[in-house]
Amino acid sequence: MAIFDPFKLRHKPPSIFPTTAVKPNNVLSLVFKLCIFISVALIVIYVIFSGCSDCHHITGHRRLGPHVDNVNFTTASSSTILRQNQSSEATDVSHIVFGIGGSIQTWRDRSRYSELWWRPNVTRGFVWLDEEPPLNMTWLSTSPPYQVSADTSRFNYTCWFGTRSAIRMARIIKETFELGLTNVRWFVMGDDDTVFFVDNLITVLNKYDHNQMYYIGGNSESVEQDIVHSYAMAYGGGGIAISYPLAVELVKILDGCIDRYASLYGSDQKIEACISEIGVPLTKELGFHQVDIRGNPYGLLAAHPVAPLVTLHHLDYVDPIFPAATQTDSLRRLMSAYKMDPSRILQHSFCHDPTRGLSISVSWGYTIQIYPSLVTAKELETPFLTFKSWRTSSLEPFSFDTRPISEDPCEKPIIYFFDRVYEVGSGQTLTTYRKHDEEGETQCDSPDYSRANLVEYIDVSATTWMPDLWKMLKNIDDLFIFDWVLQAPRRQYCEIVNNEEDSGNVNAELAGYFQSSRGLRQGCSLSPYLFVICMDVLSKLLDKAAGVGQFGFHPRCKELGLTHLSFADDLMVLSDGKTRSIEGIVEVFDQFAKVSGLKISMEKSTLYMAGVSTTTRQQFANQFLFTV
């Protein structure tokens, strides 16, 4: 048997080039000609492809241009979708479609939850039912319109402890998408017992680019649920937000994916599994609440994280959130505060009164706690353990820190619940909180506690929370400001205004981030830092405006990219002196005033001009307020 060794060729392979003897000069000539041939071939290929505007359809990728950011590895269909949905306007309620999972059996009782937040002729979406409502069932105009889900008997479902309704619920995103509604940026899924706080949902979604693939929601509060299901999943009852581009890809694979994950229990598990195949991770938002707890939700709601309240779920399985009231009446009361100041609802603040040794914790629109002692911030921000876990009714573990309620009555706070809200001026609210006495509870007899216990009502004065504040804290690149000052959300604080020793009423005022009563030259230690921060913001706004052509560069400064010079007392803005440029600079000043609260005085500003006629000077003097 002959064995051929490929690494030791016995026979000389055919030669590519002639076998005749070649002189050194001929070798050099041949190499030179070969290089010329390769160069010409590359040039021809480049000319062909650079002149082809649609060559990305041939290759499957976009043509590489002179800038790296032109590279796009999305499919042609996805690129088309992104172009269609691109818009600079902010997301509003008209861009959202709700898909609510329900059934005829549950809707009769749970419709009261949807009626709390649904806005007829404003919100868009449907309740998806398992069958047509019976003829004797009245469908109220205050409820979302309904659709009947398609038959799902062809799909596999092998989870022995679940129900096949999970398939129908998982397909709501697909069936809603296939309705072909226009101008949709986000599909938001929930259950028929999910309460949405729509304004805050809009605020949260505005932090994200709807032209990208986003999967947004929250986890379970009970760790045992997260272990059984997933930490990487948006829990359906707490709400799931899916951007339009992600929905496009999801509906393509959803039906096959449902069969592939036939063993998974719930619709939200199936959705997450399918989205994982697309490669999009969960973006967690702390305001989506599955409420996987049992018992009293007070501790959870009284120490809400620093995030807008977006949803509440499982409200049939917890105690009413306000004492001596039904759950529906409790939610109506909470909604009354929410409608007055949506972004501030449940926002947690606290303050201390060292003179009287008091600590006050405020959950706006819900509750206040007075401690007749000085309690640390770490303790105040930790929720009381007033509830148990969802599956086993255990006292632990949860996905957040908790603290036990002391059995010593002198260590328990005096609790007040929200009573009513008033609008006391433009951008100002006054909320009133009434003391709650638990029946049969032992009272502390210490003098400090007894004195604090005399307070029957607490008034909270607050400025209306700007929704854009949440956006500024998150979308740093979009605003191009606060890029190192406000990298993350920050809890606001409260200040006890009424500090009389024997006062029976404490007026707590929710303040902003900085307070200063003196200026830079009056010796305020905070002012130099605020000055640097504010000037940095204005500086970037001016540079950005010039970069996009909002005003023109000064002829001598264009090569340097110089738009302004900052001094301790003055700001010199340099431009080409055209009318549109001056208008653009004034627009920047107005934008700066909106985000900072600092309005630049035009009457104290001067416009210096060179090389222009007297007529032009007079035109500027008539058009603008500053001195020319």
NORHUUR-V113114 format. One line per field, one symbol per residue. ss: DSSP state (a for helix, b for strand, c for the rest). burial: I if it has 24 or more other C-alpha atoms within 12 Angstrom, else O. Layout:
# NORHUUR-V113114
ss->???
burial->???
This chain:
# NORHUUR-V113114
ss->cccccccccccccccccccccccaaaaaaaaaaaaaaaaaaaaaaaaaaaccccaaaaaccccccccaaacccccaaaaaaaaaacccccccaaabbbbbbccaaaaaaaaaaaaaaccccccbbbbbbccccccccccccccccbbbccccccccccccccccaaaaaacaaaaaaccccccccbbbbbbcccbbcaaaaaaaacccccccccbbbccccbaaaaaacccccccaaacbbbbaaaaaaaaaaaaaaaaaccccccaaaaaaaaaaaacccbbbccccccccbbbccaaaaaccccccccbbccaaabccccccccaaaaaaaaaaaaaacaaacccbbbbbbccccbbbbbbcccbbbbbcccccaaaaccbbccbbbccccccccbcccbbcccccaaaccbbbbbbbbbbbbccbbbbbbbbbccccccccccaaaaaaccccbbbbbbbccccaaaaaaacaaaaccccccccccccccbbbccccccccbbbbbbccccccccccccccccaaaaaaaaaaaaaaaaaaaaaccccccccccccccccbbbccccbbbcccccaaaaaaaaaaaaaaaaaacccccccccbcccccccaaaaaaaaaacccbc
burial->OOOOOOOOOOOOOOOOOOOOOOOOOOOOOOOOOOOOOOOOOOOOOOOOOOOOOOOIOOOOOIIOOOOOOOOOOOOOOIIOIIOOIOOOOOIIIIIIIIIIIIIIOOIOOIIIIIIIIIOOOOIIIIIIIIOOOOOOOOOOOOIIIIIIIIOOOOIIIOOOOOOIIIIIIIIIIIIIIOOOOOOIIIIIIIIIIIIIIIIIIIIIIIIIIIIIIIIIIIIIIIIIIIOOIIIIIIIIIIIIIIIIIIIIIIIOIIIOIIIOIIIIIIIIIIIIIIIIOIOIIIIIIIIIIIIIIIIIIIIIIIIIIIIIIIIIIIIIIIIIIIIOOOIIOIIIIIIIIIIIIIIIIIIIIIIIIOOIOIIIIIIIIIIIIIIIIIIOOOOIIIIIIIIIIIIOOOIIIIIOIIIOOOOOOIIIIIIIIIIIIIOOOOOOIIIIIIIIOOOOOOOOOOOIIOIIIOIIIIIIIIIIIIIIIIIIIIIIOOIIIIOOOOOOOOIIIIIIOOOOOOOOIIIIIIIOOOOOOOOOOOOOOOOOOIIOOIIIIIIIIIIIIIOOOIIIIIOOOOOOOIIIOOOOOOOOIIIIIIIOIIIIIIOIIOIIOOIIOOOIOOOOOOIOIOOOOOOOOOOIOOOOOOOI
